[in-house]
């Protein structure tokens, strides 16, 4: 039976992304993204929980993130979970991180005014069983794909989400 390993996170960088290069010359960014969840408890008191996620990005995507993102920048990350281990002082340590395959800048904290100019990027290397539907992305020749821009998106076009009668929605 096939499995699914997919993660989607929207959050903010807890520190500036750190760019380094592997021995093979591949760009790698390691970062931490914070996500928050808010709710009211049974007494009506506002509660909040913050989770911190380790993110790793490779190649041109890593260089793009390092160039335009900084502490506090909001981002949408799509990827897969991966666990690695290492030895330190005779102890085995395990680290689970999100390996990013796609991302979208959401604004805030950009280093060089890149907000809105460098939208969504998708890693071209198929890293473990994913598929891509035809027509979803366009290759721009730089090792990543950009989702196509559609004019008048979400402006009440026939068949769009604004043109669905309320009595057909099941909730």
DSSP file (Angstrom, degrees, kcal/mol; ACC not computed):
  #  RESIDUE AA STRUCTURE BP1 BP2  ACC     N-H-->O    O-->H-N    N-H-->O    O-->H-N    TCO  KAPPA ALPHA  PHI   PSI    X-CA   Y-CA   Z-CA
    1    1 A X              0   0    0      0, 0.0     2,-0.1     0, 0.0     0, 0.0   0.000 360.0 360.0 360.0 134.0    0.0    0.0    0.0
    2    2 A X        -     0   0    0      1,-0.1     2,-0.2     2,-0.0     0, 0.0  -0.433 360.0-148.1 -75.4 151.2    1.3    3.4   -0.9
    3    3 A X        -     0   0    0     -2,-0.1     2,-0.4     2,-0.0    -1,-0.1  -0.629   5.3-130.9-113.5 174.3    1.7    6.1    1.8
    4    4 A X        +     0   0    0     -2,-0.2     2,-0.4     2,-0.0   125,-0.1  -0.996  18.6 177.9-130.5 127.4    1.5    9.8    1.9
    5    5 A X        +     0   0    0     -2,-0.4     2,-0.4     2,-0.0    -2,-0.0  -0.832  27.8 141.7-128.9  90.7    4.1   12.1    3.4
    6    6 A X        -     0   0    0     -2,-0.4     2,-0.4    74,-0.1    74,-0.2  -0.999  25.1-172.7-139.1 134.6    3.0   15.7    2.9
    7    7 A X  E     -A   79   0A   0     72,-2.8    72,-2.5    -2,-0.4     2,-0.4  -0.981   3.5-171.6-128.0 137.7    3.2   18.7    5.2
    8    8 A X  E     +A   78   0A   0     -2,-0.4     2,-0.4    70,-0.2    70,-0.2  -0.995  13.4 174.5-129.4 126.1    1.7   22.2    4.7
    9    9 A X  E     -A   77   0A   0     68,-2.8    68,-3.2    -2,-0.4     2,-0.5  -0.992  19.0-168.3-134.1 136.8    2.7   25.0    7.1
   10   10 A X  E     +A   76   0A   0     -2,-0.4     2,-0.3    66,-0.2    66,-0.2  -0.994  42.9 110.4-119.4 122.8    2.0   28.7    7.2
   11   11 A X  E     -A   75   0A   0     64,-2.1    64,-2.5    -2,-0.5     2,-0.3  -0.927  58.8 -83.1-167.9-169.9    4.1   30.6    9.7
   12   12 A X  E     -AB  74  34A   0     22,-1.8    22,-2.9    -2,-0.3    62,-0.2  -0.881  39.9-104.6-118.9 147.7    6.9   33.0   10.4
   13   13 A X  E     - B   0  33A   0     60,-2.0    59,-2.5    57,-0.4    20,-0.2  -0.481  20.0-156.3 -66.6 133.2   10.6   32.6   10.5
   14   14 A X  S    S+     0   0    0     18,-2.6     2,-0.3    -2,-0.2    -1,-0.1   0.625  78.6   1.7 -85.7 -14.6   11.9   32.6   14.1
   15   15 A X  S    S-     0   0    0     17,-0.5    17,-0.3    55,-0.1    -1,-0.2  -0.952  99.6 -68.1-157.5 168.9   15.4   33.8   12.9
   16   16 A X        -     0   0    0     -2,-0.3    54,-0.1    55,-0.1    50,-0.1  -0.413  61.9-102.0 -62.4 137.6   17.1   34.7    9.6
   17   17 A X        -     0   0    0     52,-0.3     2,-0.6    48,-0.2    14,-0.2  -0.363  33.5-135.0 -60.4 141.0   17.5   31.7    7.3
   18   18 A X  E     -C   30   0A   0     12,-1.7    12,-1.6    -3,-0.1     2,-0.4  -0.895  16.5-157.9-104.9 116.7   21.0   30.4    7.4
   19   19 A X  E     +C   29   0A   0     -2,-0.6     2,-0.3    10,-0.2    10,-0.2  -0.793  22.6 155.0 -95.9 133.0   22.5   29.5    3.9
   20   20 A X  E     -C   28   0A   0      8,-2.4     8,-3.0    -2,-0.4     2,-0.4  -0.908  34.3-122.2-143.1 172.3   25.4   27.1    3.6
   21   21 A X  E     -C   27   0A   0     -2,-0.3     6,-0.2     6,-0.2    -2,-0.0  -0.964  19.8-129.4-123.2 137.8   26.7   24.8    0.9
   22   22 A X    >   -     0   0    0      4,-2.6     3,-1.9    -2,-0.4     6,-0.0  -0.201  37.8 -97.0 -72.7 171.8   27.2   21.1    1.0
   23   23 A X  T 3  S+     0   0    0      1,-0.3    -1,-0.1     2,-0.1    -2,-0.0   0.765 128.4  55.4 -62.1 -24.4   30.5   19.4    0.1
   24   24 A X  T 3  S-     0   0    0      2,-0.1    -1,-0.3     1,-0.0    -2,-0.0   0.463 123.6-106.2 -86.5  -1.7   28.9   18.8   -3.3
   25   25 A X    <   +     0   0    0     -3,-1.9     2,-0.4     1,-0.3    -2,-0.1   0.540  69.6 146.7  90.9   7.7   28.2   22.5   -3.7
   26   26 A X        -     0   0    0      1,-0.1    -4,-2.6    32,-0.0    -1,-0.3  -0.634  50.2-121.6 -80.0 131.2   24.4   22.3   -3.2
   27   27 A X  E     -C   21   0A   0     -2,-0.4    32,-2.2    -6,-0.2     2,-0.4  -0.517  33.2-173.8 -70.3 137.2   22.9   25.3   -1.4
   28   28 A X  E     -CD  20  58A   0     -8,-3.0    -8,-2.4    30,-0.2     2,-0.5  -0.998  11.5-165.5-136.7 130.5   21.1   24.4    1.8
   29   29 A X  E     -CD  19  57A   0     28,-2.7    28,-2.2    -2,-0.4     2,-0.5  -0.972   2.6-166.3-114.1 130.9   19.0   26.6    4.1
   30   30 A X  E     +CD  18  56A   0    -12,-1.6   -12,-1.7    -2,-0.5     2,-0.3  -0.962  23.5 157.2-110.2 133.1   18.1   25.5    7.6
   31   31 A X  E     - D   0  55A   0     24,-2.4    24,-2.9    -2,-0.5     2,-0.4  -0.925  36.5-128.5-147.8 169.3   15.4   27.6    9.3
   32   32 A X  E     - D   0  54A   0     -2,-0.3   -18,-2.6   -17,-0.3   -17,-0.5  -0.996  19.3-163.6-126.3 131.6   12.8   27.4   12.0
   33   33 A X  E     -BD  13  53A   0     20,-2.6    20,-3.0    -2,-0.4     2,-0.4  -0.947   7.7-149.0-116.3 133.5    9.1   28.4   11.4
   34   34 A X  E     -BD  12  52A   0    -22,-2.9   -22,-1.8    -2,-0.4     2,-0.4  -0.862  12.4-173.2-102.5 135.3    6.7   29.1   14.2
   35   35 A X  E     - D   0  51A   0     16,-2.5    16,-2.9    -2,-0.4     2,-0.4  -0.953   8.2-154.2-122.3 147.6    3.0   28.4   13.9
   36   36 A X  E     - D   0  50A   0     -2,-0.4     2,-0.4    14,-0.2    14,-0.2  -0.935   6.9-163.0-125.3 146.8    0.3   29.4   16.4
   37   37 A X  E     - D   0  49A   0     12,-2.4    12,-2.4    -2,-0.4     2,-0.4  -0.996  10.5-166.9-126.5 130.7   -3.1   28.0   17.3
   38   38 A X  E     + D   0  48A   0     -2,-0.4     2,-0.3    10,-0.2    10,-0.2  -0.932  17.3 148.5-120.8 143.9   -5.6   30.0   19.2
   39   39 A X  E     - D   0  47A   0      8,-2.0     8,-3.7    -2,-0.4     2,-0.5  -0.970  42.7-109.0-159.7 166.6   -8.8   28.8   20.9
   40   40 A X  E     - D   0  46A   0     -2,-0.3     6,-0.2     6,-0.2    -2,-0.0  -0.905  33.1-138.0-104.3 133.7  -11.1   29.5   23.8
   41   41 A X    >   -     0   0    0      4,-2.5     3,-2.1    -2,-0.5    -1,-0.0  -0.128  39.5 -83.5 -79.2-176.8  -11.1   27.0   26.7
   42   42 A X  T 3  S+     0   0    0      1,-0.3    -1,-0.1     2,-0.1    -2,-0.0   0.677 131.1  54.6 -65.8 -16.6  -14.2   25.8   28.5
   43   43 A X  T 3  S-     0   0    0      2,-0.1    -1,-0.3     0, 0.0     3,-0.1   0.367 119.8-108.6 -93.9   3.1  -14.1   29.0   30.7
   44   44 A X  S <  S+     0   0    0     -3,-2.1     2,-0.3     1,-0.3    -2,-0.1   0.553  71.3 144.5  82.5   7.7  -14.1   31.3   27.7
   45   45 A X        -     0   0    0      1,-0.1    -4,-2.5    -5,-0.0     2,-0.3  -0.633  55.5-114.1 -83.1 136.2  -10.4   32.2   28.2
   46   46 A X  E     -D   40   0A   0     -2,-0.3     2,-0.3    -6,-0.2    -6,-0.2  -0.523  37.8-171.2 -68.7 128.7   -8.3   32.8   25.1
   47   47 A X  E     -D   39   0A   0     -8,-3.7    -8,-2.0    -2,-0.3     2,-0.3  -0.886   6.6-170.5-120.1 152.8   -5.6   30.2   24.8
   48   48 A X  E     -D   38   0A   0     -2,-0.3     2,-0.4   -10,-0.2   -10,-0.2  -0.996   6.2-171.1-145.7 139.4   -2.6   30.0   22.4
   49   49 A X  E     -D   37   0A   0    -12,-2.4   -12,-2.4    -2,-0.3     2,-0.5  -0.998   9.1-157.6-130.5 132.3   -0.1   27.4   21.6
   50   50 A X  E     -D   36   0A   0     -2,-0.4     2,-0.4   -14,-0.2   -14,-0.2  -0.922   5.1-164.3-111.5 134.1    3.0   27.9   19.4
   51   51 A X  E     -D   35   0A   0    -16,-2.9   -16,-2.5    -2,-0.5     2,-0.5  -0.892   9.2-145.9-113.5 146.7    4.8   25.1   17.6
   52   52 A X  E     -D   34   0A   0     -2,-0.4     2,-0.4   -18,-0.2   -18,-0.2  -0.958  13.9-165.1-116.8 129.5    8.3   25.4   16.1
   53   53 A X  E     -D   33   0A   0    -20,-3.0   -20,-2.6    -2,-0.5     2,-0.4  -0.945  16.7-134.2-120.1 130.3    9.1   23.4   13.0
   54   54 A X  E     -D   32   0A   0     -2,-0.4    44,-3.0    42,-0.4     2,-0.4  -0.689  27.5-167.2 -80.3 132.4   12.6   22.8   11.6
   55   55 A X  E     -De  31  98A   0    -24,-2.9   -24,-2.4    -2,-0.4     2,-0.4  -0.949  10.9-169.9-122.5 140.5   12.7   23.4    7.8
   56   56 A X  E     -De  30  99A   0     42,-2.6    44,-2.5    -2,-0.4     2,-0.4  -1.000   5.8-175.2-130.5 135.0   15.4   22.5    5.3
   57   57 A X  E     -D   29   0A   0    -28,-2.2   -28,-2.7    -2,-0.4     2,-0.3  -0.980   7.8-156.4-131.0 139.6   15.4   23.8    1.7
   58   58 A X  E >>  -D   28   0A   0     42,-0.4     3,-0.7    -2,-0.4     4,-0.5  -0.786  44.7  -7.9-117.3 158.0   17.9   22.8   -1.1
   59   59 A X  H >> S-     0   0    0    -32,-2.2     4,-1.6    -2,-0.3     3,-0.6  -0.201 119.1 -11.1  70.4-147.9   19.2   24.3   -4.3
   60   60 A X  H 3> S+     0   0    0      1,-0.3     4,-2.4     2,-0.2    -1,-0.2   0.828 132.6  61.6 -59.2 -33.5   18.0   27.5   -5.9
   61   61 A X  H <> S+     0   0    0     -3,-0.7     4,-2.5     1,-0.2    -1,-0.3   0.906 102.2  51.4 -59.6 -41.2   15.0   27.6   -3.6
   62   62 A X  H <X S+     0   0    0     -3,-0.6     4,-2.5    -4,-0.5    -1,-0.2   0.920 110.1  48.3 -62.2 -44.5   17.4   27.8   -0.6
   63   63 A X  H  X S+     0   0    0     -4,-1.6     4,-1.9     1,-0.2    -1,-0.2   0.886 111.6  50.5 -64.2 -38.7   19.2   30.8   -2.2
   64   64 A X  H  X S+     0   0    0     -4,-2.4     4,-2.1     2,-0.2     5,-0.3   0.924 111.3  47.5 -65.3 -45.0   15.9   32.5   -2.9
   65   65 A X  H  X S+     0   0    0     -4,-2.5     4,-2.5     1,-0.2   -48,-0.2   0.927 112.3  49.4 -62.9 -44.6   14.7   32.1    0.6
   66   66 A X  H  < S+     0   0    0     -4,-2.5    -1,-0.2     1,-0.2    -2,-0.2   0.874 113.0  48.6 -62.6 -36.0   18.0   33.3    2.1
   67   67 A X  H  < S+     0   0    0     -4,-1.9    -1,-0.2    -5,-0.2    -2,-0.2   0.886 125.5  22.9 -71.8 -40.1   17.9   36.4   -0.2
   68   68 A X  H  < S+     0   0    0     -4,-2.1    43,-0.9    43,-0.2     2,-0.3   0.617 108.2  73.6-109.0 -15.0   14.3   37.5    0.4
   69   69 A X     <  +     0   0    0     -4,-2.5     2,-0.3    -5,-0.3   -52,-0.3  -0.744  49.3 164.4-105.7 151.3   13.2   36.1    3.8
   70   70 A X    >   -     0   0    0     38,-0.3     3,-2.6    -2,-0.3   -57,-0.4  -0.894  51.5 -47.8-148.6 177.5   14.2   37.2    7.3
   71   71 A X  T 3  S+     0   0    0     -2,-0.3   -57,-0.2     1,-0.3   -55,-0.1  -0.272 127.5  19.7 -52.7 130.3   13.1   36.8   10.9
   72   72 A X  T 3  S+     0   0    0    -59,-2.5    -1,-0.3     1,-0.3    38,-0.1   0.185  87.7 138.9  92.6 -16.5    9.4   37.5   11.1
   73   73 A X    <   -     0   0    0     -3,-2.6   -60,-2.0    36,-0.3     2,-0.3  -0.368  50.3-130.7 -62.3 138.4    8.7   36.9    7.4
   74   74 A X  E     +AF  12 107A   0     33,-2.5    32,-2.4    34,-0.4    33,-0.8  -0.735  34.0 170.2 -92.2 140.6    5.5   34.9    6.7
   75   75 A X  E     -AF  11 105A   0    -64,-2.5   -64,-2.1    -2,-0.3     2,-0.5  -0.997  33.9-135.5-150.4 148.3    5.7   32.0    4.4
   76   76 A X  E     -AF  10 104A   0     28,-2.7    28,-2.2    -2,-0.3     2,-0.4  -0.942  29.5-169.2-101.8 125.8    3.7   29.0    3.2
   77   77 A X  E     -AF   9 103A   0    -68,-3.2   -68,-2.8    -2,-0.5     2,-0.4  -0.957   9.7-174.3-119.4 134.8    5.8   25.8    3.1
   78   78 A X  E     +AF   8 102A   0     24,-2.9    23,-3.1    -2,-0.4    24,-1.9  -0.992  33.1 104.5-124.5 136.0    4.8   22.6    1.5
   79   79 A X  E     -AF   7 100A   0    -72,-2.5   -72,-2.8    -2,-0.4     2,-0.3  -0.862  58.5 -75.8-173.6-151.9    7.0   19.5    1.8
   80   80 A X  E     - F   0  99A   0     19,-1.7    19,-3.1    -2,-0.3     2,-0.3  -0.959  37.1-108.9-136.3 152.6    7.6   16.2    3.4
   81   81 A X  E     + F   0  98A   0     -2,-0.3     2,-0.4    17,-0.2    17,-0.2  -0.609  36.2 178.7 -80.2 140.4    8.7   15.0    6.9
   82   82 A X  E     - F   0  97A   0     15,-2.3    15,-2.7    -2,-0.3     2,-0.5  -0.991  14.7-154.3-143.5 135.3   12.1   13.4    7.1
   83   83 A X  E     + F   0  96A   0     -2,-0.4     2,-0.3    13,-0.2    13,-0.2  -0.930  16.5 175.5-111.8 132.6   14.0   12.1   10.2
   84   84 A X  E     - F   0  95A   0     11,-2.6    11,-2.9    -2,-0.5     2,-0.3  -0.854  12.6-150.0-126.2 164.6   17.7   11.9   10.3
   85   85 A X  E     - F   0  94A   0     -2,-0.3     2,-0.3     9,-0.2     9,-0.2  -0.947  11.4-178.9-135.5 159.3   20.1   10.9   13.1
   86   86 A X  E     - F   0  93A   0      7,-2.1     7,-3.2    -2,-0.3     2,-0.4  -0.977  26.5-115.9-150.9 159.4   23.6   11.8   14.2
   87   87 A X  E     + F   0  92A   0     -2,-0.3     2,-0.3     5,-0.2     5,-0.2  -0.834  31.6 169.5-100.8 134.5   26.0   10.8   17.0
   88   88 A X  E >  S- F   0  91A   0      3,-2.6     3,-1.9    -2,-0.4    -2,-0.0  -0.940  72.1 -13.8-146.0 123.3   27.2   13.3   19.6
   89   89 A X  T 3  S-     0   0    0     -2,-0.3     3,-0.1     1,-0.3    -1,-0.0   0.857 127.9 -54.6  54.3  39.1   29.1   12.3   22.7
   90   90 A X  T 3  S+     0   0    0      1,-0.2     2,-0.4     0, 0.0    -1,-0.3   0.464 116.5 112.0  79.0   0.4   28.2    8.7   22.2
   91   91 A X  E <   - F   0  88A   0     -3,-1.9    -3,-2.6     2,-0.0     2,-0.5  -0.859  65.5-130.1-108.6 141.5   24.5    9.4   22.1
   92   92 A X  E     - F   0  87A   0     -2,-0.4     2,-0.4    -5,-0.2    -5,-0.2  -0.796  25.0-165.0 -88.9 127.2   22.3    9.0   19.0
   93   93 A X  E     - F   0  86A   0     -7,-3.2    -7,-2.1    -2,-0.5     2,-0.4  -0.916   4.7-152.0-113.5 139.7   20.1   12.1   18.4
   94   94 A X  E     - F   0  85A   0     -2,-0.4     2,-0.4    -9,-0.2    -9,-0.2  -0.914   8.6-169.9-113.3 138.3   17.1   12.1   16.0
   95   95 A X  E     - F   0  84A   0    -11,-2.9   -11,-2.6    -2,-0.4     2,-0.5  -0.993   5.6-161.9-129.0 125.3   15.9   15.2   14.2
   96   96 A X  E     + F   0  83A   0     -2,-0.4   -42,-0.4   -13,-0.2     2,-0.3  -0.930  23.1 165.6-106.1 129.4   12.6   15.4   12.3
   97   97 A X  E     - F   0  82A   0    -15,-2.7   -15,-2.3    -2,-0.5     2,-0.6  -0.928  39.7-109.1-140.0 161.8   12.4   18.3    9.8
   98   98 A X  E     -eF  55  81A   0    -44,-3.0   -42,-2.6    -2,-0.3     2,-0.8  -0.845  24.6-150.6 -92.8 120.2   10.2   19.4    6.9
   99   99 A X  E     -eF  56  80A   0    -19,-3.1   -19,-1.7    -2,-0.6   -42,-0.2  -0.837  24.1-134.5 -90.3 110.0   12.1   19.1    3.6
  100  100 A X  E     + F   0  79A   0    -44,-2.5   -42,-0.4    -2,-0.8   -21,-0.3  -0.435  37.1 164.9 -72.7 134.4   10.5   21.9    1.5
  101  101 A X  E    S+     0   0A   0    -23,-3.1    22,-4.2     1,-0.4     2,-0.3   0.480  72.0  18.1-118.2 -13.8    9.4   21.2   -2.0
  102  102 A X  E     +GF 122  78A   0    -24,-1.9   -24,-2.9    20,-0.3    -1,-0.4  -0.982  65.6 175.3-156.0 144.2    7.2   24.2   -2.6
  103  103 A X  E     -GF 121  77A   0     18,-2.2    18,-2.3    -2,-0.3     2,-0.4  -0.991  16.1-157.5-152.2 162.2    6.8   27.6   -1.0
  104  104 A X  E     -GF 120  76A   0    -28,-2.2   -28,-2.7    -2,-0.3     2,-0.2  -0.978  23.4-128.9-141.1 123.8    5.0   30.9   -1.3
  105  105 A X  E     - F   0  75A   0     14,-0.8   -30,-0.2    13,-0.5    11,-0.1  -0.542  20.9-174.7 -69.7 135.9    6.1   34.2    0.3
  106  106 A X  E     -     0   0A   0    -32,-2.4   -31,-0.2     1,-0.3    -1,-0.1   0.454  42.6-104.6-113.1  -4.7    3.3   35.8    2.2
  107  107 A X  E     + F   0  74A   0    -33,-0.8   -33,-2.5     1,-0.2    -1,-0.3  -0.283  68.0  98.5 108.5 168.0    4.9   39.1    3.2
  108  108 A X  S    S+     0   0    0    -35,-0.2   -34,-0.4    -2,-0.1   -38,-0.3   0.616  81.6  25.0  84.0 125.2    6.4   40.8    6.2
  109  109 A X  S    S+     0   0    0      1,-0.2   -36,-0.3   -36,-0.2     2,-0.1   0.637  72.6 168.8  74.1  17.0   10.1   41.1    7.1
  110  110 A X        -     0   0    0      1,-0.1     3,-0.3   -41,-0.1   -41,-0.2  -0.386  29.9-146.2 -68.0 140.6   11.5   40.8    3.5
  111  111 A X  S    S+     0   0    0    -43,-0.9   -43,-0.2     1,-0.2    -1,-0.1   0.891  90.4  20.0 -73.2 -41.9   15.2   41.7    3.2
  112  112 A X  S    S-     0   0    0    -44,-0.2    -1,-0.2   -45,-0.2   -44,-0.1  -0.102 112.7 -92.2-127.7  35.9   15.2   43.2   -0.2
  113  113 A X  S    S+     0   0    0     -3,-0.3     4,-0.1   -45,-0.1   -45,-0.1   0.795  75.8 143.7  65.5  28.3   11.7   44.2   -1.0
  114  114 A X    >>  +     0   0    0    -46,-0.2     3,-1.7   -47,-0.1     4,-1.3   0.458  21.5 132.6 -81.4   0.7   10.9   40.9   -2.7
  115  115 A X  T 34 S+     0   0    0      1,-0.3     4,-0.1     2,-0.2    -9,-0.0  -0.292  80.5   1.5 -58.8 128.2    7.3   40.8   -1.4
  116  116 A X  T 34 S+     0   0    0      2,-0.1     3,-0.3   -11,-0.1    -1,-0.3   0.182 117.7  80.4  83.4 -17.8    4.9   39.9   -4.2
  117  117 A X  T <4 S+     0   0    0     -3,-1.7     2,-0.4     1,-0.2    -2,-0.2   0.742  91.9  44.8 -91.4 -24.1    7.6   39.6   -6.8
  118  118 A X  S  < S+     0   0    0     -4,-1.3   -13,-0.5     1,-0.1    -1,-0.2  -0.587  78.6 165.2-123.0  68.2    8.8   36.1   -6.0
  119  119 A X        -     0   0    0     -2,-0.4   -14,-0.8    -3,-0.3     2,-0.4   0.847  47.5  -8.6 -58.7-119.4    5.6   34.1   -5.5
  120  120 A X  E     -G  104   0A   0    -16,-0.2    27,-0.5    27,-0.1     2,-0.4  -0.684  57.6-172.3 -95.8 136.4    5.4   30.4   -5.4
  121  121 A X  E     -G  103   0A   0    -18,-2.3   -18,-2.2    -2,-0.4     2,-0.4  -0.958   5.2-161.2-125.2 143.9    8.3   28.1   -6.3
  122  122 A X  E     -GH 102 145A   0     23,-1.3    23,-1.6    -2,-0.4   -20,-0.3  -0.990  24.6-117.9-128.5 131.1    8.2   24.3   -6.6
  123  123 A X  E     - H   0 144A   0    -22,-4.2    21,-0.2    -2,-0.4     4,-0.1  -0.426  16.2-152.3 -64.4 133.5   11.2   22.0   -6.5
  124  124 A X  S    S+     0   0    0     19,-1.1     2,-0.6    -2,-0.1    -1,-0.1   0.658  70.2  93.2 -83.4 -16.6   11.7   20.2   -9.8
  125  125 A X  S    S-     0   0    0     18,-0.2     2,-0.9     1,-0.1    -2,-0.1  -0.681  75.8-137.2 -81.5 121.1   13.4   17.2   -8.2
  126  126 A X        -     0   0    0     -2,-0.6     2,-0.6     1,-0.1     3,-0.2  -0.684  23.0-171.3 -77.0 109.0   10.9   14.5   -7.5
  127  127 A X        -     0   0    0     -2,-0.9    -1,-0.1     1,-0.2    -2,-0.1  -0.431  62.2 -18.4-106.8  57.9   12.1   13.4   -4.0
  128  128 A X  S    S-     0   0    0     -2,-0.6    -1,-0.2     2,-0.1    -2,-0.0   0.856 116.6 -35.2 115.8  62.7   10.0   10.4   -3.3
  129  129 A X  S    S+     0   0    0      1,-0.2    -3,-0.0    -3,-0.2     2,-0.0   0.477  82.9 138.9  90.7   2.1    6.9    9.5   -5.0
  130  130 A X        -     0   0    0   -126,-0.0     2,-0.3     1,-0.0    -1,-0.2  -0.318  33.4-155.5 -76.5 165.5    5.2   12.8   -5.7
  131  131 A X        -     0   0    0     -2,-0.0     2,-0.4     2,-0.0    -1,-0.0  -0.942   6.1-144.3-136.2 162.6    3.4   13.6   -8.9
  132  132 A X        -     0   0    0     -2,-0.3     2,-0.2     5,-0.0     3,-0.1  -0.992  17.8-131.1-130.4 125.9    2.6   16.7  -10.7
  133  133 A X    >   -     0   0    0     -2,-0.4     3,-1.7     1,-0.1     4,-0.4  -0.518  36.2 -98.2 -77.3 144.9   -0.6   17.3  -12.7
  134  134 A X  T 3  S+     0   0    0      1,-0.2    -1,-0.1    -2,-0.2     0, 0.0  -0.345 106.4  21.0 -62.1 135.8   -0.2   18.7  -16.2
  135  135 A X  T 3  S+     0   0    0      2,-0.3    -1,-0.2    -3,-0.1    13,-0.2   0.386  91.2 106.0  90.2  -4.0   -0.8   22.4  -16.4
  136  136 A X  S <  S+     0   0    0     -3,-1.7    12,-0.7     1,-0.1     2,-0.3   0.883  84.4  16.9 -76.9 -37.4   -0.2   23.2  -12.7
  137  137 A X  E     -I  147   0A   0     -4,-0.4     2,-0.4    10,-0.2    -2,-0.3  -0.884  63.0-139.8-134.6 162.9    3.2   24.8  -13.1
  138  138 A X  E     -I  146   0A   0      8,-1.8     8,-2.3    -2,-0.3     2,-0.3  -0.992  24.0-126.0-124.7 129.0    5.4   26.3  -15.8
  139  139 A X  E     -I  145   0A   0     -2,-0.4     6,-0.2     6,-0.2    -2,-0.0  -0.562  18.8-170.9 -73.0 129.2    9.2   25.7  -15.9
  140  140 A X        -     0   0    0      4,-1.3    -1,-0.1    -2,-0.3     5,-0.1   0.263  45.3-110.2-105.8  12.5   11.1   29.0  -16.0
  141  141 A X  S    S+     0   0    0      3,-0.2     4,-0.1     1,-0.1    -2,-0.1   0.564  95.4  98.7  78.4   9.1   14.5   27.4  -16.7
  142  142 A X  S    S-     0   0    0      2,-0.6   -82,-0.1   -82,-0.0     3,-0.1   0.145 105.6 -90.0-115.9  19.7   15.9   28.1  -13.2
  143  143 A X  S    S+     0   0    0      1,-0.2   -19,-1.1   -83,-0.1     2,-0.3   0.501 104.5  69.4  88.5   2.7   15.5   24.8  -11.5
  144  144 A X  E    S-H  123   0A   0    -21,-0.2    -4,-1.3   -20,-0.1    -2,-0.6  -0.968  72.4-127.3-146.0 163.4   12.0   25.6  -10.1
  145  145 A X  E     -HI 122 139A   0    -23,-1.6   -23,-1.3    -2,-0.3     2,-0.5  -0.814  11.4-146.2-113.3 153.0    8.6   26.1  -11.5
  146  146 A X  E     - I   0 138A   0     -8,-2.3    -8,-1.8    -2,-0.3   -25,-0.1  -0.962  25.5-114.9-118.0 134.2    6.2   29.0  -11.0
  147  147 A X  E     - I   0 137A   0    -27,-0.5   -10,-0.2    -2,-0.5   -27,-0.1  -0.401  42.0-103.9 -64.1 140.3    2.5   28.5  -10.9
  148  148 A X        -     0   0    0    -12,-0.7     2,-0.5   -13,-0.2    -1,-0.1  -0.333  28.7-125.9 -66.6 148.2    0.8   30.2  -13.8
  149  149 A X        -     0   0    0     -3,-0.1     2,-0.5    -2,-0.0    -1,-0.1  -0.822  21.1-156.4 -93.9 130.5   -1.0   33.5  -13.2
  150  150 A X    >   -     0   0    0     -2,-0.5     3,-1.0     0, 0.0     2,-0.0  -0.931  18.0-121.6-110.4 128.6   -4.6   33.5  -14.4
  151  151 A X  T 3  S+     0   0    0     -2,-0.5     0, 0.0     1,-0.2     0, 0.0  -0.336  91.0  10.0 -66.8 148.5   -6.3   36.9  -15.2
  152  152 A X  T >  S-     0   0    0      1,-0.2     3,-1.4     2,-0.1     5,-0.3   0.760  84.4-179.4  57.7  30.1   -9.4   37.8  -13.2
  153  153 A X  T <   +     0   0    0     -3,-1.0    -1,-0.2     1,-0.3    -2,-0.0  -0.412  65.7   6.2 -64.5 130.1   -9.0   35.0  -10.8
  154  154 A X  T 3  S+     0   0    0     -2,-0.1    -1,-0.3     1,-0.1    -2,-0.1   0.750  90.6 123.9  73.5  24.8  -11.8   34.9   -8.2
  155  155 A X  S <  S-     0   0    0     -3,-1.4    -1,-0.1     6,-0.0    -2,-0.1  -0.227  93.0 -80.1-113.1  44.0  -13.9   37.6   -9.8
  156  156 A X        +     0   0    0      1,-0.2     3,-0.1     3,-0.0    -3,-0.1   0.787  69.8 170.8  73.4  29.5  -17.1   35.8  -10.2
  157  157 A X    >   -     0   0    0     -5,-0.3     3,-2.5     1,-0.1     6,-0.2  -0.314  49.1 -81.6 -68.4 156.6  -16.3   33.9  -13.4
  158  158 A X  T 3  S+     0   0    0      1,-0.3    -1,-0.1     4,-0.1     3,-0.1  -0.399 121.5  14.2 -59.1 128.8  -18.8   31.3  -14.6
  159  159 A X  T 3  S+     0   0    0      1,-0.3    -1,-0.3     4,-0.2    -2,-0.1   0.403 101.7 126.2  84.5  -3.2  -18.0   28.1  -12.6
  160  160 A X  S X  S-     0   0    0     -3,-2.5     3,-1.6     1,-0.1    -1,-0.3  -0.266  79.5 -96.3 -81.5 173.5  -15.9   30.0  -10.1
  161  161 A X  G >  S+     0   0    0      1,-0.3     3,-0.7     2,-0.1    -1,-0.1   0.719 121.7  58.6 -65.6 -21.7  -16.5   30.0   -6.3
  162  162 A X  G 3  S+     0   0    0      1,-0.2    -1,-0.3    -5,-0.2    -4,-0.1   0.533 100.1  58.8 -83.3  -5.3  -18.5   33.2   -6.4
  163  163 A X  G <  S+     0   0    0     -3,-1.6     2,-0.5    -6,-0.2    -1,-0.2   0.030  75.6 112.0-114.0  25.1  -21.1   31.7   -8.8
  164  164 A X    <   -     0   0    0     -3,-0.7     5,-0.1    -5,-0.0     2,-0.0  -0.881  69.4-122.0-101.9 124.0  -22.3   28.7   -6.7
  165  165 A X    >   -     0   0    0     -2,-0.5     3,-1.7     1,-0.1     4,-0.3  -0.367  18.3-125.9 -63.4 142.7  -25.9   28.9   -5.4
  166  166 A X  G >  S+     0   0    0      1,-0.3     3,-1.2     2,-0.2    -1,-0.1   0.804 105.8  63.8 -60.4 -31.7  -26.1   28.6   -1.6
  167  167 A X  G 3  S+     0   0    0      1,-0.2    -1,-0.3     3,-0.1    -2,-0.1   0.562  96.4  58.7 -74.5  -5.2  -28.5   25.7   -1.7
  168  168 A X  G <  S+     0   0    0     -3,-1.7     2,-0.4     2,-0.0    -1,-0.2   0.539  81.8  96.6 -95.9  -8.3  -25.9   23.5   -3.4
  169  169 A X  S <  S-     0   0    0     -3,-1.2    -3,-0.0    -4,-0.3     0, 0.0  -0.710  72.5-141.5 -83.5 127.7  -23.4   23.8   -0.5
  170  170 A X              0   0    0     -2,-0.4    -1,-0.1     1,-0.2    -3,-0.1   0.315 360.0 360.0 -77.9  10.9  -23.7   20.8    1.8
  171  171 A X              0   0    0      0, 0.0    -1,-0.2     0, 0.0    -2,-0.0   0.374 360.0 360.0-138.4 360.0  -23.2   22.7    5.1
